Amino acid sequence: MSGKTLSRHMKDLEEKGLLAEREMEISDGKSEMVYWFPTGDIYKIINKEMLYYLISTRNKCAVKVYLFLLNWY
């Protein structure tokens, strides 16, 4: 999958309200842009590599299934 395709998929998820990006302090005062899934009042943070894996290797419902299992656990 090309970088352009990945960007398009992520933009589609953002437009549908399934993915958001914000700056977050990680450690030692360093901040980093992170992606998170706005699911109701609870937010789940997911790392960039996992998001890339879900988008590039699975079908279009993989993100929803991942969130369901993450919330269930």
Secondary structure, 3 states (H helix, E strand, C coil): CCHHHHHHHHHHHHHCCCCEEEEEEEECCEEEEEEEEEECCEEEEECHHHHHHHHHHCCCCHHHHHHHHHHHC
